[in-house]
């Protein structure tokens, strides 16, 4: 499955690059191709990857900045959790 994802990435990378350029023009220069790839694989295509190439491209073209920022916000809340040993619990009391 990993090789399929690499192949898919290489195939759609030009479309990701176009989307990154669009986001940069809209004022979001820090979003990268890798960020969009993670959005697609971890969120948009998590359960079902479009079977056909044209369907994948269609979904990439439809991604908005808000779609990505919603994903990034959720990812930060869920996956960037500090361990209890690193938290300053004294400040909470």
PyMOL Python script that loads the backbone (N, CA, C, O; Angstrom):
from pymol import cmd

cmd.read_pdbstr("""\
ATOM      1  N   UNK A   1       0.827  -1.195   0.000  1.00  0.00           N
ATOM      2  CA  UNK A   1       0.000   0.000   0.000  1.00  0.00           C
ATOM      3  C   UNK A   1       0.867   1.252   0.000  1.00  0.00           C
ATOM      4  O   UNK A   1       0.505   2.251  -0.622  1.00  0.00           O
ATOM      5  N   UNK A   2       1.993   1.215   0.681  1.00  0.00           N
ATOM      6  CA  UNK A   2       2.882   2.372   0.735  1.00  0.00           C
ATOM      7  C   UNK A   2       3.357   2.765  -0.655  1.00  0.00           C
ATOM      8  O   UNK A   2       3.386   3.952  -0.982  1.00  0.00           O
ATOM      9  N   UNK A   3       3.734   1.782  -1.487  1.00  0.00           N
ATOM     10  CA  UNK A   3       4.203   2.102  -2.829  1.00  0.00           C
ATOM     11  C   UNK A   3       3.081   2.727  -3.667  1.00  0.00           C
ATOM     12  O   UNK A   3       3.345   3.568  -4.526  1.00  0.00           O
ATOM     13  N   UNK A   4       1.838   2.320  -3.419  1.00  0.00           N
ATOM     14  CA  UNK A   4       0.706   2.917  -4.127  1.00  0.00           C
ATOM     15  C   UNK A   4       0.571   4.391  -3.772  1.00  0.00           C
ATOM     16  O   UNK A   4       0.296   5.217  -4.642  1.00  0.00           O
ATOM     17  N   UNK A   5       0.762   4.728  -2.490  1.00  0.00           N
ATOM     18  CA  UNK A   5       0.674   6.117  -2.075  1.00  0.00           C
ATOM     19  C   UNK A   5       1.798   6.950  -2.693  1.00  0.00           C
ATOM     20  O   UNK A   5       1.564   8.080  -3.120  1.00  0.00           O
ATOM     21  N   UNK A   6       3.000   6.408  -2.743  1.00  0.00           N
ATOM     22  CA  UNK A   6       4.113   7.136  -3.348  1.00  0.00           C
ATOM     23  C   UNK A   6       3.825   7.384  -4.819  1.00  0.00           C
ATOM     24  O   UNK A   6       4.021   8.493  -5.315  1.00  0.00           O
ATOM     25  N   UNK A   7       3.364   6.358  -5.517  1.00  0.00           N
ATOM     26  CA  UNK A   7       3.020   6.495  -6.922  1.00  0.00           C
ATOM     27  C   UNK A   7       1.934   7.538  -7.102  1.00  0.00           C
ATOM     28  O   UNK A   7       2.029   8.377  -7.996  1.00  0.00           O
ATOM     29  N   UNK A   8       0.911   7.502  -6.276  1.00  0.00           N
ATOM     30  CA  UNK A   8      -0.173   8.471  -6.356  1.00  0.00           C
ATOM     31  C   UNK A   8       0.341   9.877  -6.100  1.00  0.00           C
ATOM     32  O   UNK A   8      -0.071  10.817  -6.780  1.00  0.00           O
ATOM     33  N   UNK A   9       1.230  10.037  -5.136  1.00  0.00           N
ATOM     34  CA  UNK A   9       1.772  11.354  -4.828  1.00  0.00           C
ATOM     35  C   UNK A   9       2.513  11.907  -6.034  1.00  0.00           C
ATOM     36  O   UNK A   9       2.322  13.062  -6.414  1.00  0.00           O
ATOM     37  N   UNK A  10       3.350  11.089  -6.625  1.00  0.00           N
ATOM     38  CA  UNK A  10       4.116  11.543  -7.783  1.00  0.00           C
ATOM     39  C   UNK A  10       3.195  11.931  -8.934  1.00  0.00           C
ATOM     40  O   UNK A  10       3.486  12.863  -9.685  1.00  0.00           O
ATOM     41  N   UNK A  11       2.115  11.231  -9.064  1.00  0.00           N
ATOM     42  CA  UNK A  11       1.187  11.488 -10.159  1.00  0.00           C
ATOM     43  C   UNK A  11       0.398  12.775  -9.950  1.00  0.00           C
ATOM     44  O   UNK A  11       0.102  13.480 -10.914  1.00  0.00           O
ATOM     45  N   UNK A  12       0.058  13.088  -8.709  1.00  0.00           N
ATOM     46  CA  UNK A  12      -0.756  14.280  -8.459  1.00  0.00           C
ATOM     47  C   UNK A  12       0.051  15.463  -7.946  1.00  0.00           C
ATOM     48  O   UNK A  12      -0.507  16.537  -7.723  1.00  0.00           O
ATOM     49  N   UNK A  13       1.337  15.288  -7.758  1.00  0.00           N
ATOM     50  CA  UNK A  13       2.175  16.377  -7.236  1.00  0.00           C
ATOM     51  C   UNK A  13       2.033  17.670  -8.039  1.00  0.00           C
ATOM     52  O   UNK A  13       1.959  18.738  -7.431  1.00  0.00           O
ATOM     53  N   UNK A  14       1.990  17.629  -9.375  1.00  0.00           N
ATOM     54  CA  UNK A  14       1.813  18.889 -10.117  1.00  0.00           C
ATOM     55  C   UNK A  14       0.520  19.620  -9.747  1.00  0.00           C
ATOM     56  O   UNK A  14       0.483  20.850  -9.722  1.00  0.00           O
ATOM     57  N   UNK A  15      -0.525  18.866  -9.464  1.00  0.00           N
ATOM     58  CA  UNK A  15      -1.794  19.470  -9.073  1.00  0.00           C
ATOM     59  C   UNK A  15      -1.712  20.055  -7.668  1.00  0.00           C
ATOM     60  O   UNK A  15      -2.306  21.095  -7.384  1.00  0.00           O
ATOM     61  N   UNK A  16      -0.975  19.384  -6.797  1.00  0.00           N
ATOM     62  CA  UNK A  16      -0.756  19.925  -5.452  1.00  0.00           C
ATOM     63  C   UNK A  16       0.038  21.226  -5.533  1.00  0.00           C
ATOM     64  O   UNK A  16      -0.238  22.179  -4.803  1.00  0.00           O
ATOM     65  N   UNK A  17       1.015  21.257  -6.418  1.00  0.00           N
ATOM     66  CA  UNK A  17       1.825  22.463  -6.606  1.00  0.00           C
ATOM     67  C   UNK A  17       0.957  23.627  -7.088  1.00  0.00           C
ATOM     68  O   UNK A  17       1.108  24.752  -6.611  1.00  0.00           O
ATOM     69  N   UNK A  18       0.062  23.365  -8.017  1.00  0.00           N
ATOM     70  CA  UNK A  18      -0.853  24.417  -8.483  1.00  0.00           C
ATOM     71  C   UNK A  18      -1.738  24.920  -7.350  1.00  0.00           C
ATOM     72  O   UNK A  18      -1.997  26.119  -7.243  1.00  0.00           O
ATOM     73  N   UNK A  19      -2.200  24.003  -6.505  1.00  0.00           N
ATOM     74  CA  UNK A  19      -3.062  24.390  -5.383  1.00  0.00           C
ATOM     75  C   UNK A  19      -2.280  25.224  -4.374  1.00  0.00           C
ATOM     76  O   UNK A  19      -2.809  26.188  -3.821  1.00  0.00           O
ATOM     77  N   UNK A  20      -1.015  24.854  -4.131  1.00  0.00           N
ATOM     78  CA  UNK A  20      -0.164  25.628  -3.219  1.00  0.00           C
ATOM     79  C   UNK A  20       0.037  27.040  -3.767  1.00  0.00           C
ATOM     80  O   UNK A  20      -0.004  28.009  -3.009  1.00  0.00           O
ATOM     81  N   UNK A  21       0.250  27.164  -5.067  1.00  0.00           N
ATOM     82  CA  UNK A  21       0.401  28.498  -5.680  1.00  0.00           C
ATOM     83  C   UNK A  21      -0.873  29.316  -5.507  1.00  0.00           C
ATOM     84  O   UNK A  21      -0.812  30.515  -5.233  1.00  0.00           O
ATOM     85  N   UNK A  22      -2.010  28.680  -5.664  1.00  0.00           N
ATOM     86  CA  UNK A  22      -3.296  29.358  -5.459  1.00  0.00           C
ATOM     87  C   UNK A  22      -3.411  29.855  -4.020  1.00  0.00           C
ATOM     88  O   UNK A  22      -3.794  31.002  -3.788  1.00  0.00           O
ATOM     89  N   UNK A  23      -3.081  28.998  -3.055  1.00  0.00           N
ATOM     90  CA  UNK A  23      -3.149  29.386  -1.647  1.00  0.00           C
ATOM     91  C   UNK A  23      -2.165  30.511  -1.338  1.00  0.00           C
ATOM     92  O   UNK A  23      -2.470  31.398  -0.541  1.00  0.00           O
ATOM     93  N   UNK A  24      -1.002  30.482  -1.954  1.00  0.00           N
ATOM     94  CA  UNK A  24      -0.011  31.544  -1.752  1.00  0.00           C
ATOM     95  C   UNK A  24      -0.563  32.877  -2.250  1.00  0.00           C
ATOM     96  O   UNK A  24      -0.394  33.900  -1.587  1.00  0.00           O
ATOM     97  N   UNK A  25      -1.212  32.879  -3.394  1.00  0.00           N
ATOM     98  CA  UNK A  25      -1.824  34.109  -3.925  1.00  0.00           C
ATOM     99  C   UNK A  25      -2.934  34.620  -3.016  1.00  0.00           C
ATOM    100  O   UNK A  25      -3.195  35.822  -2.955  1.00  0.00           O
ATOM    101  N   UNK A  26      -3.586  33.694  -2.307  1.00  0.00           N
ATOM    102  CA  UNK A  26      -4.662  34.078  -1.387  1.00  0.00           C
ATOM    103  C   UNK A  26      -4.122  34.525  -0.029  1.00  0.00           C
ATOM    104  O   UNK A  26      -4.895  34.903   0.852  1.00  0.00           O
ATOM    105  N   UNK A  27      -2.799  34.483   0.146  1.00  0.00           N
ATOM    106  CA  UNK A  27      -2.206  34.970   1.388  1.00  0.00           C
ATOM    107  C   UNK A  27      -1.817  33.886   2.378  1.00  0.00           C
ATOM    108  O   UNK A  27      -1.636  34.176   3.561  1.00  0.00           O
ATOM    109  N   UNK A  28      -1.683  32.647   1.929  1.00  0.00           N
ATOM    110  CA  UNK A  28      -1.303  31.535   2.802  1.00  0.00           C
ATOM    111  C   UNK A  28      -0.059  30.839   2.243  1.00  0.00           C
ATOM    112  O   UNK A  28      -0.147  29.730   1.715  1.00  0.00           O
ATOM    113  N   UNK A  29       1.096  31.495   2.363  1.00  0.00           N
ATOM    114  CA  UNK A  29       2.316  30.963   1.747  1.00  0.00           C
ATOM    115  C   UNK A  29       2.963  29.799   2.495  1.00  0.00           C
ATOM    116  O   UNK A  29       3.914  29.205   1.988  1.00  0.00           O
ATOM    117  N   UNK A  30       2.477  29.464   3.674  1.00  0.00           N
ATOM    118  CA  UNK A  30       3.134  28.410   4.457  1.00  0.00           C
ATOM    119  C   UNK A  30       2.556  27.020   4.209  1.00  0.00           C
ATOM    120  O   UNK A  30       3.107  26.035   4.701  1.00  0.00           O
ATOM    121  N   UNK A  31       1.469  26.918   3.464  1.00  0.00           N
ATOM    122  CA  UNK A  31       0.881  25.613   3.146  1.00  0.00           C
ATOM    123  C   UNK A  31       1.697  24.986   2.017  1.00  0.00           C
ATOM    124  O   UNK A  31       1.922  25.615   0.983  1.00  0.00           O
ATOM    125  N   UNK A  32       2.137  23.746   2.220  1.00  0.00           N
ATOM    126  CA  UNK A  32       3.007  23.079   1.250  1.00  0.00           C
ATOM    127  C   UNK A  32       2.286  21.915   0.569  1.00  0.00           C
ATOM    128  O   UNK A  32       1.175  21.539   0.945  1.00  0.00           O
ATOM    129  N   UNK A  33       2.944  21.362  -0.435  1.00  0.00           N
ATOM    130  CA  UNK A  33       2.425  20.171  -1.110  1.00  0.00           C
ATOM    131  C   UNK A  33       2.289  19.016  -0.122  1.00  0.00           C
ATOM    132  O   UNK A  33       1.307  18.273  -0.155  1.00  0.00           O
ATOM    133  N   UNK A  34       3.280  18.871   0.754  1.00  0.00           N
ATOM    134  CA  UNK A  34       3.220  17.804   1.758  1.00  0.00           C
ATOM    135  C   UNK A  34       2.043  17.995   2.708  1.00  0.00           C
ATOM    136  O   UNK A  34       1.416  17.018   3.120  1.00  0.00           O
ATOM    137  N   UNK A  35       1.740  19.233   3.057  1.00  0.00           N
ATOM    138  CA  UNK A  35       0.580  19.518   3.910  1.00  0.00           C
ATOM    139  C   UNK A  35      -0.714  19.073   3.225  1.00  0.00           C
ATOM    140  O   UNK A  35      -1.573  18.439   3.838  1.00  0.00           O
ATOM    141  N   UNK A  36      -0.832  19.419   1.949  1.00  0.00           N
ATOM    142  CA  UNK A  36      -2.036  19.037   1.209  1.00  0.00           C
ATOM    143  C   UNK A  36      -2.122  17.532   1.021  1.00  0.00           C
ATOM    144  O   UNK A  36      -3.208  16.956   1.072  1.00  0.00           O
ATOM    145  N   UNK A  37      -0.974  16.893   0.802  1.00  0.00           N
ATOM    146  CA  UNK A  37      -0.961  15.430   0.673  1.00  0.00           C
ATOM    147  C   UNK A  37      -1.436  14.785   1.972  1.00  0.00           C
ATOM    148  O   UNK A  37      -2.227  13.842   1.949  1.00  0.00           O
ATOM    149  N   UNK A  38      -0.948  15.300   3.110  1.00  0.00           N
ATOM    150  CA  UNK A  38      -1.365  14.771   4.412  1.00  0.00           C
ATOM    151  C   UNK A  38      -2.867  14.983   4.612  1.00  0.00           C
ATOM    152  O   UNK A  38      -3.551  14.106   5.139  1.00  0.00           O
ATOM    153  N   UNK A  39      -3.380  16.140   4.193  1.00  0.00           N
ATOM    154  CA  UNK A  39      -4.816  16.413   4.265  1.00  0.00           C
ATOM    155  C   UNK A  39      -5.609  15.378   3.471  1.00  0.00           C
ATOM    156  O   UNK A  39      -6.613  14.849   3.950  1.00  0.00           O
ATOM    157  N   UNK A  40      -5.150  15.098   2.260  1.00  0.00           N
ATOM    158  CA  UNK A  40      -5.861  14.142   1.413  1.00  0.00           C
ATOM    159  C   UNK A  40      -5.838  12.739   1.999  1.00  0.00           C
ATOM    160  O   UNK A  40      -6.876  12.088   2.118  1.00  0.00           O
ATOM    161  N   UNK A  41      -4.646  12.279   2.366  1.00  0.00           N
ATOM    162  CA  UNK A  41      -4.497  10.894   2.824  1.00  0.00           C
ATOM    163  C   UNK A  41      -5.107  10.682   4.212  1.00  0.00           C
ATOM    164  O   UNK A  41      -5.736   9.654   4.463  1.00  0.00           O
ATOM    165  N   UNK A  42      -4.923  11.645   5.105  1.00  0.00           N
ATOM    166  CA  UNK A  42      -5.365  11.482   6.491  1.00  0.00           C
ATOM    167  C   UNK A  42      -6.821  11.878   6.720  1.00  0.00           C
ATOM    168  O   UNK A  42      -7.431  11.468   7.707  1.00  0.00           O
ATOM    169  N   UNK A  43      -7.373  12.669   5.816  1.00  0.00           N
ATOM    170  CA  UNK A  43      -8.713  13.179   6.068  1.00  0.00           C
ATOM    171  C   UNK A  43      -9.652  12.918   4.891  1.00  0.00           C
ATOM    172  O   UNK A  43     -10.595  12.133   4.994  1.00  0.00           O
ATOM    173  N   UNK A  44      -9.381  13.578   3.792  1.00  0.00           N
ATOM    174  CA  UNK A  44     -10.298  13.524   2.660  1.00  0.00           C
ATOM    175  C   UNK A  44     -10.423  12.119   2.066  1.00  0.00           C
ATOM    176  O   UNK A  44     -11.524  11.675   1.740  1.00  0.00           O
ATOM    177  N   UNK A  45      -9.296  11.425   1.926  1.00  0.00           N
ATOM    178  CA  UNK A  45      -9.300  10.092   1.333  1.00  0.00           C
ATOM    179  C   UNK A  45      -9.047   9.002   2.363  1.00  0.00           C
ATOM    180  O   UNK A  45      -8.631   7.900   2.006  1.00  0.00           O
ATOM    181  N   UNK A  46      -9.288   9.290   3.619  1.00  0.00           N
ATOM    182  CA  UNK A  46      -8.994   8.324   4.671  1.00  0.00           C
ATOM    183  C   UNK A  46      -9.788   7.030   4.493  1.00  0.00           C
ATOM    184  O   UNK A  46      -9.232   5.938   4.620  1.00  0.00           O
ATOM    185  N   UNK A  47     -11.052   7.145   4.207  1.00  0.00           N
ATOM    186  CA  UNK A  47     -11.897   5.955   4.067  1.00  0.00           C
ATOM    187  C   UNK A  47     -11.955   5.450   2.632  1.00  0.00           C
ATOM    188  O   UNK A  47     -11.943   4.244   2.387  1.00  0.00           O
ATOM    189  N   UNK A  48     -12.019   6.381   1.687  1.00  0.00           N
ATOM    190  CA  UNK A  48     -12.149   5.989   0.282  1.00  0.00           C
ATOM    191  C   UNK A  48     -11.336   6.928  -0.600  1.00  0.00           C
ATOM    192  O   UNK A  48     -11.602   8.128  -0.661  1.00  0.00           O
ATOM    193  N   UNK A  49     -10.362   6.376  -1.270  1.00  0.00           N
ATOM    194  CA  UNK A  49      -9.590   7.137  -2.244  1.00  0.00           C
ATOM    195  C   UNK A  49     -10.316   7.047  -3.581  1.00  0.00           C
ATOM    196  O   UNK A  49     -10.702   5.956  -4.001  1.00  0.00           O
ATOM    197  N   UNK A  50     -10.505   8.174  -4.252  1.00  0.00           N
ATOM    198  CA  UNK A  50     -11.153   8.104  -5.566  1.00  0.00           C
ATOM    199  C   UNK A  50     -10.414   7.125  -6.475  1.00  0.00           C
ATOM    200  O   UNK A  50      -9.185   7.124  -6.545  1.00  0.00           O
ATOM    201  N   UNK A  51     -11.171   6.315  -7.151  1.00  0.00           N
ATOM    202  CA  UNK A  51     -10.592   5.252  -7.964  1.00  0.00           C
ATOM    203  C   UNK A  51      -9.886   5.795  -9.207  1.00  0.00           C
ATOM    204  O   UNK A  51      -8.826   5.301  -9.590  1.00  0.00           O
ATOM    205  N   UNK A  52     -10.469   6.793  -9.821  1.00  0.00           N
ATOM    206  CA  UNK A  52      -9.935   7.307 -11.077  1.00  0.00           C
ATOM    207  C   UNK A  52      -9.106   8.565 -10.866  1.00  0.00           C
ATOM    208  O   UNK A  52      -9.372   9.365  -9.968  1.00  0.00           O
ATOM    209  N   UNK A  53      -8.114   8.718 -11.699  1.00  0.00           N
ATOM    210  CA  UNK A  53      -7.214   9.871 -11.629  1.00  0.00           C
ATOM    211  C   UNK A  53      -7.991  11.185 -11.737  1.00  0.00           C
ATOM    212  O   UNK A  53      -7.740  12.112 -10.967  1.00  0.00           O
ATOM    213  N   UNK A  54      -8.928  11.276 -12.681  1.00  0.00           N
ATOM    214  CA  UNK A  54      -9.678  12.516 -12.867  1.00  0.00           C
ATOM    215  C   UNK A  54     -10.495  12.867 -11.625  1.00  0.00           C
ATOM    216  O   UNK A  54     -10.708  14.045 -11.336  1.00  0.00           O
ATOM    217  N   UNK A  55     -10.957  11.847 -10.884  1.00  0.00           N
ATOM    218  CA  UNK A  55     -11.706  12.105  -9.653  1.00  0.00           C
ATOM    219  C   UNK A  55     -10.790  12.664  -8.572  1.00  0.00           C
ATOM    220  O   UNK A  55     -11.191  13.542  -7.807  1.00  0.00           O
ATOM    221  N   UNK A  56      -9.566  12.162  -8.507  1.00  0.00           N
ATOM    222  CA  UNK A  56      -8.593  12.678  -7.546  1.00  0.00           C
ATOM    223  C   UNK A  56      -8.287  14.144  -7.855  1.00  0.00           C
ATOM    224  O   UNK A  56      -8.253  14.981  -6.953  1.00  0.00           O
ATOM    225  N   UNK A  57      -8.066  14.444  -9.124  1.00  0.00           N
ATOM    226  CA  UNK A  57      -7.757  15.815  -9.533  1.00  0.00           C
ATOM    227  C   UNK A  57      -8.930  16.737  -9.228  1.00  0.00           C
ATOM    228  O   UNK A  57      -8.736  17.855  -8.751  1.00  0.00           O
ATOM    229  N   UNK A  58     -10.130  16.277  -9.499  1.00  0.00           N
ATOM    230  CA  UNK A  58     -11.324  17.075  -9.234  1.00  0.00           C
ATOM    231  C   UNK A  58     -11.414  17.449  -7.754  1.00  0.00           C
ATOM    232  O   UNK A  58     -11.755  18.582  -7.418  1.00  0.00           O
ATOM    233  N   UNK A  59     -11.108  16.496  -6.873  1.00  0.00           N
ATOM    234  CA  UNK A  59     -11.137  16.783  -5.434  1.00  0.00           C
ATOM    235  C   UNK A  59     -10.036  17.756  -5.035  1.00  0.00           C
ATOM    236  O   UNK A  59     -10.253  18.620  -4.185  1.00  0.00           O
ATOM    237  N   UNK A  60      -8.869  17.628  -5.632  1.00  0.00           N
ATOM    238  CA  UNK A  60      -7.772  18.554  -5.323  1.00  0.00           C
ATOM    239  C   UNK A  60      -8.139  19.960  -5.745  1.00  0.00           C
ATOM    240  O   UNK A  60      -7.903  20.912  -5.000  1.00  0.00           O
ATOM    241  N   UNK A  61      -8.709  20.106  -6.921  1.00  0.00           N
ATOM    242  CA  UNK A  61      -9.095  21.423  -7.428  1.00  0.00           C
ATOM    243  C   UNK A  61     -10.130  22.075  -6.514  1.00  0.00           C
ATOM    244  O   UNK A  61     -10.152  23.299  -6.379  1.00  0.00           O
ATOM    245  N   UNK A  62     -10.977  21.279  -5.893  1.00  0.00           N
ATOM    246  CA  UNK A  62     -12.048  21.803  -5.034  1.00  0.00           C
ATOM    247  C   UNK A  62     -11.599  22.151  -3.608  1.00  0.00           C
ATOM    248  O   UNK A  62     -12.368  22.759  -2.863  1.00  0.00           O
ATOM    249  N   UNK A  63     -10.399  21.789  -3.218  1.00  0.00           N
ATOM    250  CA  UNK A  63      -9.935  22.088  -1.857  1.00  0.00           C
ATOM    251  C   UNK A  63      -9.856  23.599  -1.666  1.00  0.00           C
ATOM    252  O   UNK A  63      -9.305  24.318  -2.500  1.00  0.00           O
ATOM    253  N   UNK A  64     -10.416  24.064  -0.558  1.00  0.00           N
ATOM    254  CA  UNK A  64     -10.320  25.481  -0.214  1.00  0.00           C
ATOM    255  C   UNK A  64      -9.360  25.647   0.956  1.00  0.00           C
ATOM    256  O   UNK A  64      -9.018  24.684   1.643  1.00  0.00           O
ATOM    257  N   UNK A  65      -8.937  26.877   1.163  1.00  0.00           N
ATOM    258  CA  UNK A  65      -8.082  27.169   2.309  1.00  0.00           C
ATOM    259  C   UNK A  65      -8.793  26.778   3.600  1.00  0.00           C
ATOM    260  O   UNK A  65      -8.171  26.226   4.508  1.00  0.00           O
ATOM    261  N   UNK A  66     -10.086  27.057   3.686  1.00  0.00           N
ATOM    262  CA  UNK A  66     -10.844  26.705   4.887  1.00  0.00           C
ATOM    263  C   UNK A  66     -10.868  25.204   5.122  1.00  0.00           C
ATOM    264  O   UNK A  66     -10.794  24.760   6.268  1.00  0.00           O
ATOM    265  N   UNK A  67     -10.970  24.408   4.050  1.00  0.00           N
ATOM    266  CA  UNK A  67     -10.928  22.953   4.197  1.00  0.00           C
ATOM    267  C   UNK A  67      -9.623  22.539   4.867  1.00  0.00           C
ATOM    268  O   UNK A  67      -9.618  21.769   5.828  1.00  0.00           O
ATOM    269  N   UNK A  68      -8.515  23.064   4.342  1.00  0.00           N
ATOM    270  CA  UNK A  68      -7.222  22.682   4.891  1.00  0.00           C
ATOM    271  C   UNK A  68      -7.058  23.201   6.320  1.00  0.00           C
ATOM    272  O   UNK A  68      -6.588  22.465   7.187  1.00  0.00           O
ATOM    273  N   UNK A  69      -7.435  24.447   6.581  1.00  0.00           N
ATOM    274  CA  UNK A  69      -7.257  25.018   7.921  1.00  0.00           C
ATOM    275  C   UNK A  69      -8.124  24.301   8.959  1.00  0.00           C
ATOM    276  O   UNK A  69      -7.706  24.150  10.107  1.00  0.00           O
ATOM    277  N   UNK A  70      -9.309  23.862   8.577  1.00  0.00           N
ATOM    278  CA  UNK A  70     -10.132  23.058   9.490  1.00  0.00           C
ATOM    279  C   UNK A  70      -9.411  21.764   9.857  1.00  0.00           C
ATOM    280  O   UNK A  70      -9.376  21.370  11.023  1.00  0.00           O
ATOM    281  N   UNK A  71      -8.840  21.110   8.853  1.00  0.00           N
ATOM    282  CA  UNK A  71      -8.081  19.883   9.085  1.00  0.00           C
ATOM    283  C   UNK A  71      -6.869  20.151   9.975  1.00  0.00           C
ATOM    284  O   UNK A  71      -6.625  19.411  10.928  1.00  0.00           O
ATOM    285  N   UNK A  72      -6.112  21.201   9.670  1.00  0.00           N
ATOM    286  CA  UNK A  72      -4.904  21.515  10.440  1.00  0.00           C
ATOM    287  C   UNK A  72      -5.249  21.835  11.891  1.00  0.00           C
ATOM    288  O   UNK A  72      -4.522  21.450  12.807  1.00  0.00           O
ATOM    289  N   UNK A  73      -6.354  22.536  12.095  1.00  0.00           N
ATOM    290  CA  UNK A  73      -6.794  22.865  13.450  1.00  0.00           C
ATOM    291  C   UNK A  73      -7.164  21.603  14.219  1.00  0.00           C
ATOM    292  O   UNK A  73      -6.774  21.437  15.374  1.00  0.00           O
ATOM    293  N   UNK A  74      -7.907  20.729  13.587  1.00  0.00           N
ATOM    294  CA  UNK A  74      -8.299  19.470  14.218  1.00  0.00           C
ATOM    295  C   UNK A  74      -7.075  18.608  14.496  1.00  0.00           C
ATOM    296  O   UNK A  74      -6.964  18.009  15.566  1.00  0.00           O
ATOM    297  N   UNK A  75      -6.164  18.544  13.546  1.00  0.00           N
ATOM    298  CA  UNK A  75      -4.939  17.764  13.717  1.00  0.00           C
ATOM    299  C   UNK A  75      -4.118  18.287  14.896  1.00  0.00           C
ATOM    300  O   UNK A  75      -3.565  17.506  15.671  1.00  0.00           O
ATOM    301  N   UNK A  76      -4.041  19.607  15.025  1.00  0.00           N
ATOM    302  CA  UNK A  76      -3.285  20.193  16.130  1.00  0.00           C
ATOM    303  C   UNK A  76      -3.929  19.862  17.474  1.00  0.00           C
ATOM    304  O   UNK A  76      -3.224  19.632  18.456  1.00  0.00           O
ATOM    305  N   UNK A  77      -5.241  19.836  17.526  1.00  0.00           N
ATOM    306  CA  UNK A  77      -5.946  19.535  18.768  1.00  0.00           C
ATOM    307  C   UNK A  77      -5.809  18.070  19.156  1.00  0.00           C
ATOM    308  O   UNK A  77      -5.693  17.747  20.338  1.00  0.00           O
ATOM    309  N   UNK A  78      -5.820  17.194  18.178  1.00  0.00           N
ATOM    310  CA  UNK A  78      -5.838  15.764  18.454  1.00  0.00           C
ATOM    311  C   UNK A  78      -4.441  15.185  18.600  1.00  0.00           C
ATOM    312  O   UNK A  78      -4.200  14.387  19.506  1.00  0.00           O
ATOM    313  N   UNK A  79      -3.521  15.566  17.736  1.00  0.00           N
ATOM    314  CA  UNK A  79      -2.232  14.895  17.675  1.00  0.00           C
ATOM    315  C   UNK A  79      -1.089  15.626  18.375  1.00  0.00           C
ATOM    316  O   UNK A  79      -0.029  15.031  18.574  1.00  0.00           O
ATOM    317  N   UNK A  80      -1.259  16.860  18.745  1.00  0.00           N
ATOM    318  CA  UNK A  80      -0.184  17.612  19.377  1.00  0.00           C
ATOM    319  C   UNK A  80      -0.375  17.718  20.882  1.00  0.00           C
ATOM    320  O   UNK A  80      -0.074  18.749  21.483  1.00  0.00           O
ATOM    321  N   UNK A  81      -0.866  16.668  21.474  1.00  0.00           N
ATOM    322  CA  UNK A  81      -1.137  16.652  22.910  1.00  0.00           C
ATOM    323  C   UNK A  81       0.165  16.410  23.665  1.00  0.00           C
ATOM    324  O   UNK A  81       0.907  15.474  23.369  1.00  0.00           O
ATOM    325  N   UNK A  82       0.426  17.266  24.639  1.00  0.00           N
ATOM    326  CA  UNK A  82       1.607  17.085  25.482  1.00  0.00           C
ATOM    327  C   UNK A  82       1.341  15.968  26.482  1.00  0.00           C
ATOM    328  O   UNK A  82       0.197  15.708  26.855  1.00  0.00           O
ATOM    329  N   UNK A  83       2.399  15.325  26.902  1.00  0.00           N
ATOM    330  CA  UNK A  83       2.226  14.321  27.942  1.00  0.00           C
ATOM    331  C   UNK A  83       1.999  15.037  29.265  1.00  0.00           C
ATOM    332  O   UNK A  83       2.388  16.195  29.420  1.00  0.00           O
ATOM    333  N   UNK A  84       1.383  14.369  30.201  1.00  0.00           N
ATOM    334  CA  UNK A  84       1.110  14.975  31.498  1.00  0.00           C
ATOM    335  C   UNK A  84       2.392  15.387  32.210  1.00  0.00           C
ATOM    336  O   UNK A  84       2.393  16.369  32.953  1.00  0.00           O
ATOM    337  N   UNK A  85       3.478  14.658  31.998  1.00  0.00           N
ATOM    338  CA  UNK A  85       4.737  15.001  32.662  1.00  0.00           C
ATOM    339  C   UNK A  85       5.320  16.313  32.141  1.00  0.00           C
ATOM    340  O   UNK A  85       6.095  16.960  32.845  1.00  0.00           O
ATOM    341  N   UNK A  86       4.959  16.721  30.909  1.00  0.00           N
ATOM    342  CA  UNK A  86       5.479  17.960  30.345  1.00  0.00           C
ATOM    343  C   UNK A  86       4.600  19.169  30.656  1.00  0.00           C
ATOM    344  O   UNK A  86       5.030  20.308  30.477  1.00  0.00           O
ATOM    345  N   UNK A  87       3.378  18.934  31.117  1.00  0.00           N
ATOM    346  CA  UNK A  87       2.457  20.045  31.406  1.00  0.00           C
ATOM    347  C   UNK A  87       2.767  20.663  32.754  1.00  0.00           C
ATOM    348  O   UNK A  87       3.228  19.992  33.678  1.00  0.00           O
ATOM    349  N   UNK A  88       2.503  21.966  32.848  1.00  0.00           N
ATOM    350  CA  UNK A  88       2.652  22.673  34.116  1.00  0.00           C
ATOM    351  C   UNK A  88       1.322  22.592  34.847  1.00  0.00           C
ATOM    352  O   UNK A  88       0.464  23.462  34.697  1.00  0.00           O
ATOM    353  N   UNK A  89       1.162  21.550  35.632  1.00  0.00           N
ATOM    354  CA  UNK A  89      -0.106  21.348  36.335  1.00  0.00           C
ATOM    355  C   UNK A  89      -0.252  22.271  37.535  1.00  0.00           C
ATOM    356  O   UNK A  89      -1.371  22.507  37.992  1.00  0.00           O
ATOM    357  N   UNK A  90       0.847  22.798  38.055  1.00  0.00           N
ATOM    358  CA  UNK A  90       0.773  23.722  39.180  1.00  0.00           C
ATOM    359  C   UNK A  90       0.014  24.994  38.795  1.00  0.00           C
ATOM    360  O   UNK A  90      -0.690  25.579  39.618  1.00  0.00           O
ATOM    361  N   UNK A  91       0.162  25.411  37.548  1.00  0.00           N
ATOM    362  CA  UNK A  91      -0.518  26.612  37.085  1.00  0.00           C
ATOM    363  C   UNK A  91      -2.029  26.442  36.999  1.00  0.00           C
ATOM    364  O   UNK A  91      -2.764  27.430  36.993  1.00  0.00           O
ATOM    365  N   UNK A  92      -2.489  25.219  36.935  1.00  0.00           N
ATOM    366  CA  UNK A  92      -3.922  24.964  36.849  1.00  0.00           C
ATOM    367  C   UNK A  92      -4.613  25.051  38.195  1.00  0.00           C
ATOM    368  O   UNK A  92      -5.815  25.305  38.263  1.00  0.00           O
ATOM    369  N   UNK A  93      -3.856  24.841  39.275  1.00  0.00           N
ATOM    370  CA  UNK A  93      -4.461  24.807  40.604  1.00  0.00           C
ATOM    371  C   UNK A  93      -4.518  26.139  41.270  1.00  0.00           C
ATOM    372  O   UNK A  93      -5.005  26.246  42.396  1.00  0.00           O
TER     373      UNK A  93
END
""", "prot")
cmd.dss("prot")
cmd.show_as("cartoon", "prot")
cmd.util.cbc("prot")
cmd.orient("prot")
